[in-house]
Amino acid sequence: MTPSPDTERILILDFGSQYGQLIARRVREQNVFCQIVRHDLPAARIAALNPRGLILSGGPASVYEPGAPRCDPAIFDLGIPVLGICYGMQLACQTLGGEVRPGRSREFGRAHLHVHEPGGLFAGVPRETIVWMSHGDQVQSVDGEFVPLAGTDTCPVAAVRHRARPVFGLQFHPEVSHTPDGCRILRNFLYEICGCRGLWQMQTFVDRTVTELRQRIGPHRVICGLSGGVDSSVVAALLLRAVGPQVACIFVDNGLLRENESATVQATFRDHFHADLRVVDARDRFLSALAGVSDPQEKRRIIGHVFIDVFKDEARHIEQARFLAQGTLYPDVIESGATGDGPAATIKTHHNVGGLPKELGFELIEPLKDLFKDEVRRLGLELGLPEEVVWRHPFPGPGLAVRCLGPVTPQRLQTLRHADAILLDELKKAGWYRQTAQAFAVLLPVQSVGVMGDGRTYENVIALRAVQTEDFMTADWSHLPYDLLAQISTRIINEVAGVNRVVYDISSKPPATIEWE
């Protein structure tokens, strides 16, 4: 039988760190399964989950403040290895007899770390290395219970281990890229201290999930709403691997798609996977509902309502359908607290199939709910999806409607669609598509004066947007080469009728957002 990744589960107790999800991703990259849970989860509940190790995240509070978040002190009596990071280290040390006070010198940014005790947590790490600090408090006294493992010039106790318990602490952040040896330190904790073996493999996930899906779905049919995006495509491919002809995929062509998107989806799922694919041509229905509408929120509301009506109409024609599949990812579960051990109670409703309401009467299947985006991409490749689908940039649910600023008309959509296709084509030819997290064109609701040939023009403006980001919570604009931007601009102005000016968006998130609407 395929080994269960749960046998080496790591729990990350979340104290409000901005890097909580990044810690989880770094653990997963070491082929170890992990979950983010509440910081105050009772020790008995933790013991019942049988984790190989615990990681206490950082957080914005000070451990000595009234009301500061705390963990159940009994977790340190379970015999389970614990790694505290930043606030997590301070809390572990304070709970076990140490003293935490404001530091004489705050540290934010890179610092030089001097390793006093090589081996163990620091096995394979140079005696002098760079780490990323972000703290104002420090562990001042450890009363002989802890052994200092490393320090900086302004933070003498920057890493510790307990003398009698498997408890370790790092004042710095090993999970960020600014700590070059951070992944090695995390690996030492996971493999050498917790005894993990790296069972979290994508093929293992596929085998177990396929078995679970077959058992749950049985003889019934399952509906999968395809958007053409990565998440819904991977869900569909996974379901097809599990129950084949019992899957009915619904793809709604709303007239707001990118160039050749409908044809690509049909080629992938009907021709390659031989799926039961229902393509619903609802272009007129959506565009009629959007006629004369410029407000972005109203656009979103109309598109959502029309989508639900169209989807419901098509779903009624699928006999014996009992399940509805969605592409919910682990970050959605974390943010909504839907794990049962999180801080909230309900999951968000803006997933891949448009936030379909419960009154549809289907049981929900979310086979990707334990995966991060990068894991979903690896899964897609494992399942045989084409690379152009797996590495497709995110595309908003309302489609080009929120990139066509102002009124949405067939002519304006075609102008935007053509410009967008040129942008993506040039990025791919130059090798920049995979180097950007998201790139797209925006049609602005203004005209500009220009000169074409011997005549004056007064035509449309296209804005280009390309960003770099790991988590889409923050993003920086992509520093595309000037020659590439010039080539894109020249092609758009020459090939797209009605456009005489191209501009490049160099704003970051925050304060701007990635999308314009």
Beta strands, then each sheet from edge to edge (+ up, - down):
strand 1: 10-14
strand 2: 34-38
strand 3: 53-56
strand 4: 82-85
strand 5: 99-115
strand 6: 128-141
strand 7: 146-151
strand 8: 159-162
strand 9: 167-170
strand 10: 221-226
strand 11: 247-253
strand 12: 276-281
strand 13: 321-325
strand 14: 363-365
strand 15: 438-452
strand 16: 455-468
strand 17: 476-477
strand 18: 499-504
sheet 1: 2+ 1+ 3+ 4+ 9+ 8- 7+ 5- 6+
sheet 2: 12+ 11+ 10+ 13+ 14+
sheet 3: 15+ 16- 17+
sheet 4: 15+ 16- 18-
end
